[in-house]
Amino acid sequence: MAADNAALSQREIEALRMVETDREERDGVYPVSSKASARRIKPYDFRHPEKLSKEQIRSLQIVQQGVATSLAQNLSARLRSPVDAKLSAIERSIYEEYMSQVGPASVLAFIDMSPLQGYAVAAFGLDVGYSIIDRLLGGRGTRVMANVDRDLSDIETALIRHIATDISQSLVEPWGRITELTPEVADVATGSSAVQVVPPSEFVITAWYEVRYAEQTGGISICFPLTILEQIMPSLTGHTMFENRPRGDSAEQERVSDGQLMPVTVPVRAVLGEGRVQAVDLAHLTEGDVILLDRDIDEPMRVFIGNTERFAAMPGTSKRHLAFEVSGLVDGDGFVTPFPLRAAS
């Protein structure tokens, strides 16, 4: 009994451990280190692999923001009406998922990205297409209730092709930071009759734009397959983007000087201020009631060009008409930059 309860010596313990280790190695069993088990395993999405780096995505986003500006200018000139466009998202997916998002009730324009090899795909809803057609034919451009379960007529296709051309030309200057483009519209079709120009499993980058015109909002998307992106990847760096940024007069100034935007009639609104009134008070408004606005009497009012707040101004009169004198510019954050004072003559 005493022998059974005797404690093992350190040498005996080490000997038993070595015997156990030799047996595990013969059986193909190896201990797992705590360091290895503590490593974080990053999941890999085989359906949406990381084809572009974060820097390349950021560079592409800068380019597509420039496309939004060019798109607004081109559509404004085409529709003879102010159009506002902004980039709402850059999305990575596969072409099959993009087509399911676009849906069958859409117009697709296939853009040959020459001299690059491949086609980009621009898309917008048929409801947007019909409202554009209404505007081009002299209407107000409001949403038209039309039968969307049909192909476009020859006349409608010709009119939509003009819009598709404007979209393709909106790529030229912004993409000039990366490569010289001479894009052309190869074909226009509805979603239900579109030809498959990109494999369903092809990786794509899609730029989604929000477009506002005629007091309504629509969407336009441009999808770029990996076969196109691979050709410009070496140029999608911050250094290259800085070196190739446009210098001198901007494209907008050139278009204005060429007279392309001169025929466009732009609505201008001057807003004195805003106030809140309860519905019960609004229902009982009578002559002499006073509504307080949110601006001081010395604070300039805001001037809107279309739907964009652009200038600050002071109210007044001119030749027995109400008028305002522009006093400064309003930036994207709502801050006013006063114009420099003019020297007295």
C-alpha positions in Angstrom: 0.0 0.0 0.0 2.8 2.3 0.9 4.4 1.7 -2.5 1.1 2.4 -4.3 0.7 5.8 -2.7 4.4 6.8 -3.3 4.7 10.0 -5.4 6.5 9.8 -8.7 9.8 11.6 -9.0 10.4 14.3 -11.6 12.6 12.0 -13.7 9.8 9.3 -13.8 7.3 12.0 -14.8 9.5 13.1 -17.7 10.0 9.5 -18.8 6.3 8.8 -18.9 5.7 12.0 -20.9 8.4 11.0 -23.5 6.8 7.6 -23.9 3.4 9.2 -24.5 4.8 11.6 -27.0 6.5 8.8 -29.0 3.2 6.9 -29.1 1.2 9.9 -30.4 3.7 10.5 -33.1 3.6 6.8 -34.2 -0.2 7.1 -34.4 -0.1 10.4 -36.4 -1.4 12.5 -33.5 0.2 15.9 -32.9 -0.5 18.4 -30.2 -2.1 21.8 -31.3 -0.3 24.8 -29.9 -2.3 27.4 -28.0 -0.8 30.1 -30.2 -2.2 28.5 -33.4 -5.6 28.0 -31.9 -5.8 31.6 -30.9 -5.3 32.9 -34.5 -8.3 34.7 -36.0 -9.7 33.1 -39.1 -11.0 35.6 -41.7 -14.0 34.3 -43.7 -13.5 34.3 -47.4 -16.5 35.1 -49.6 -16.1 32.9 -52.7 -19.1 34.5 -54.4 -17.8 38.1 -53.9 -14.0 37.8 -53.9 -11.8 40.8 -53.2 -10.7 41.6 -56.7 -9.8 45.3 -56.0 -8.0 46.8 -53.1 -9.5 49.5 -50.9 -7.3 52.2 -52.6 -8.5 51.1 -56.0 -12.2 51.2 -54.9 -11.6 54.7 -53.5 -10.0 55.9 -56.7 -12.9 54.4 -58.7 -15.3 56.2 -56.5 -13.6 59.5 -57.2 -13.9 58.9 -60.9 -17.6 58.0 -60.6 -18.4 61.1 -58.7 -17.0 63.0 -61.6 -19.3 61.0 -63.9 -22.3 62.2 -61.8 -21.4 65.8 -62.5 -20.9 65.2 -66.2 -24.2 63.2 -66.3 -26.1 66.1 -64.8 -24.7 68.5 -67.3 -25.3 66.3 -70.3 -28.9 65.5 -69.3 -29.6 69.1 -68.5 -28.6 70.1 -72.0 -30.5 67.2 -73.6 -33.8 67.8 -71.7 -33.6 71.6 -71.6 -34.3 71.3 -67.9 -32.1 71.3 -64.8 -31.0 67.8 -63.8 -29.2 67.0 -60.6 -27.3 63.7 -60.3 -25.2 62.3 -57.5 -23.4 59.1 -56.8 -25.3 57.2 -54.2 -23.3 53.9 -53.9 -20.5 51.8 -55.3 -21.3 48.1 -55.1 -19.4 44.9 -55.7 -21.3 41.9 -56.9 -21.6 39.4 -59.8 -23.4 40.2 -63.0 -26.3 37.9 -62.3 -27.1 39.7 -59.1 -26.9 43.1 -60.8 -29.4 42.0 -63.5 -31.8 40.7 -60.8 -31.6 44.1 -59.1 -32.2 45.9 -62.4 -35.2 43.7 -63.2 -37.1 43.2 -66.5 -38.9 46.5 -66.4 -35.8 48.5 -67.3 -33.8 49.9 -70.2 -30.3 48.6 -70.8 -27.6 50.3 -72.8 -24.5 48.3 -73.8 -21.5 50.7 -74.0 -18.4 49.7 -76.0 -15.6 51.0 -73.8 -13.1 51.3 -76.7 -10.1 51.2 -76.7 -10.6 49.0 -73.6 -11.9 45.5 -74.4 -15.5 44.8 -73.2 -18.8 46.4 -72.5 -20.2 48.4 -69.6 -23.9 48.2 -69.0 -26.0 51.3 -68.1 -29.6 50.8 -66.9 -32.6 52.8 -65.7 -36.3 51.9 -65.1 -38.8 52.0 -67.9 -40.8 54.5 -65.9 -37.8 56.9 -66.1 -37.4 56.1 -69.8 -41.0 57.0 -70.6 -40.8 60.2 -68.6 -37.7 61.2 -70.5 -39.4 60.4 -73.8 -42.3 62.6 -72.7 -39.9 65.4 -72.1 -38.1 65.0 -75.4 -41.5 65.1 -77.2 -42.4 68.4 -75.6 -44.2 67.2 -72.5 -43.4 68.2 -68.9 -41.4 65.0 -68.3 -43.7 63.7 -65.5 -44.1 60.0 -64.9 -46.1 58.4 -67.6 -48.3 55.4 -66.9 -47.5 53.2 -69.8 -47.6 49.5 -70.6 -44.1 48.3 -69.5 -44.7 44.7 -70.6 -43.7 45.5 -74.2 -40.6 46.3 -76.2 -39.7 49.9 -77.1 -41.0 51.2 -80.4 -38.4 52.3 -83.0 -39.1 55.9 -82.3 -38.8 55.4 -78.5 -35.6 53.4 -79.0 -34.1 56.2 -81.1 -34.9 58.8 -78.4 -33.6 56.5 -75.6 -30.4 56.0 -77.6 -29.7 59.7 -77.3 -29.9 59.5 -73.5 -27.7 56.4 -73.6 -25.2 58.4 -75.6 -25.2 61.2 -73.1 -24.5 58.6 -70.3 -21.6 57.1 -72.3 -20.1 60.5 -73.0 -20.3 61.3 -69.3 -17.6 58.8 -68.8 -15.0 60.4 -71.1 -13.6 63.3 -69.0 -13.7 61.6 -65.5 -12.2 58.4 -66.9 -9.6 60.5 -68.6 -7.7 60.4 -65.2 -7.2 56.7 -65.8 -7.3 56.2 -69.6 -8.5 57.8 -72.8 -11.9 56.5 -73.7 -14.0 56.8 -76.9 -17.2 55.0 -75.7 -20.0 54.2 -78.1 -23.5 52.8 -77.5 -23.5 49.3 -79.1 -27.2 48.5 -78.4 -30.3 49.5 -76.4 -32.9 47.0 -75.2 -35.4 46.4 -72.5 -34.5 44.0 -69.6 -36.7 41.2 -70.9 -35.1 41.2 -74.4 -31.5 42.0 -73.5 -28.6 40.0 -74.9 -26.2 38.4 -72.4 -23.0 40.3 -73.0 -21.4 39.4 -69.6 -21.1 35.9 -68.0 -23.6 35.6 -65.1 -20.8 34.8 -62.6 -18.5 37.7 -63.7 -17.4 40.0 -60.9 -18.7 43.5 -61.5 -18.5 47.0 -59.9 -21.7 49.0 -60.2 -22.1 52.8 -59.7 -25.6 53.8 -58.6 -26.7 57.3 -59.3 -29.7 59.3 -58.0 -31.1 61.6 -60.6 -33.6 64.4 -60.0 -35.4 66.3 -62.7 -38.9 67.7 -63.2 -39.6 67.5 -59.4 -39.1 63.7 -59.4 -36.4 61.3 -58.6 -35.1 58.3 -60.6 -32.1 56.0 -60.7 -29.4 55.3 -63.2 -26.7 52.6 -62.8 -23.5 51.8 -64.7 -22.0 48.3 -64.4 -18.4 47.6 -65.1 -17.3 44.0 -65.5 -13.9 42.7 -64.2 -12.7 42.2 -67.8 -12.7 46.0 -68.1 -11.4 46.8 -64.6 -8.4 44.5 -65.0 -7.2 46.7 -67.8 -7.1 49.8 -65.7 -6.1 48.4 -62.3 -2.5 49.7 -62.5 -3.9 53.3 -62.9 -6.3 53.1 -60.0 -4.0 54.6 -57.5 -4.1 57.9 -55.6 -0.7 59.0 -57.2 -2.0 58.4 -60.7 -5.3 60.1 -60.0 -3.5 63.2 -58.7 -1.1 63.4 -61.6 -3.9 63.0 -64.2 -6.4 65.4 -62.6 -7.9 68.0 -65.1 -6.1 71.3 -65.2 -7.2 74.7 -66.5 -10.8 75.3 -67.4 -13.2 72.6 -66.3 -15.5 70.7 -68.7 -18.4 72.6 -67.3 -16.9 76.0 -68.3 -16.1 74.6 -71.7 -19.6 73.5 -72.3 -21.0 76.9 -71.2 -18.6 78.7 -73.5 -19.6 76.4 -76.3 -23.2 77.4 -75.8 -24.4 73.9 -75.1 -26.1 74.9 -71.8 -27.2 78.4 -72.9 -30.7 77.3 -74.2 -31.5 75.7 -70.9 -34.2 77.5 -68.8 -33.4 77.2 -65.1 -36.0 78.0 -62.4 -34.7 80.3 -59.6 -36.4 80.5 -56.2 -35.6 83.0 -53.5 -36.7 81.8 -50.0 -37.1 84.4 -47.3 -37.3 81.8 -44.6 -39.3 78.9 -43.1 -41.6 78.6 -40.2 -43.6 75.9 -38.3 -47.3 76.2 -37.8 -49.5 73.7 -36.1 -52.3 72.2 -38.3 -55.0 73.6 -36.0 -53.6 77.1 -36.3 -53.1 76.8 -40.1 -56.8 75.9 -40.4 -57.8 79.1 -38.6 -55.5 81.6 -40.2 -57.1 85.0 -40.7 -56.0 88.4 -42.0 -53.5 90.0 -39.7 -52.0 86.8 -38.2 -48.2 86.8 -38.0 -46.0 83.8 -38.7 -42.4 84.0 -37.4 -39.7 82.8 -39.8 -36.4 81.2 -38.9 -34.2 84.0 -40.1 -33.2 87.4 -38.6 -34.0 90.5 -40.6 -30.3 91.1 -41.3 -29.7 87.5 -42.4 -29.6 86.9 -46.1 -32.2 84.7 -47.7 -31.2 81.7 -49.8 -31.5 81.4 -53.6 -32.2 77.9 -55.1 -31.1 77.1 -58.7 -33.5 74.2 -59.5 -33.4 72.2 -56.3 -29.9 73.2 -55.3 -29.2 75.9 -52.7 -26.6 78.0 -54.4 -26.5 81.7 -53.4 -27.2 84.1 -50.5 -29.0 87.3 -51.3 -30.7 90.4 -49.7 -34.3 91.2 -50.7 -35.3 94.6 -52.2 -37.1 96.2 -55.1 -36.1 97.2 -58.6 -38.3 99.3 -60.9 -41.4 98.6 -58.9 -40.7 94.8 -58.8 -39.6 92.6 -56.0 -35.9 91.7 -56.5 -32.9 90.4 -54.6 -29.2 91.3 -54.7 -26.8 88.3 -54.7 -24.3 88.7 -51.8 -22.5 85.3 -51.6 -22.1 81.6 -52.5 -23.5 78.7 -50.4 -21.3 75.7 -50.2 -22.3 72.1 -49.9 -22.4 72.3 -46.1 -24.8 75.3 -46.1 -22.1 77.9 -45.2 -22.1 81.3 -47.0 -18.9 82.7 -48.6 -19.5 86.5 -49.2 -18.4 88.0 -52.5 -15.5 90.5 -52.1 -16.6 94.1 -51.9 -16.5 96.0 -55.1 -14.4 99.1 -55.2 -16.4 102.3 -55.4 -16.3 103.9 -58.8 
